[in-house]
Amino acid sequence: METENKKKYTIELVRVGCIECGACAKMAPTLWEMDKKDDKANLKNATDRRIKDNVVMSERIQTDDIKGYEGYFQSAKCCPVRVIHIIDNETGKKIEIYTQKLDEIK
């Protein structure tokens, strides 16, 4: 039986809360793009999309090295409505990015 290769962190965009400001895409254009249909942010290479009534509610991507993806951390910090979350998969808890520095994350 094959075990699932679970990554250490999940980056989550709660897309329905996006106010279309584009701060994330400006901060890290290689990681985010603005949707041409509804102007909301899209998480590039999202591996998990939650859809309800033909609307993308949230998107997720997993990574082992959050420090290697500083753009996720910085774009989450600059989001004015705080709909970008970094989740520690071991604990299931969101990392408090608004009071924590990137180099403090283990």
Secondary structure, DSSP 8 states (H G I E B T S, - for coil): -------SEEEEE-GGG--S--HHHHH-TTTEEE-TTT--EEETT-SEEEEETTEEEEEEEEES-SGGGHHHHHHHHH-TT--EEEEETTTTEE--TTTS-GGG--
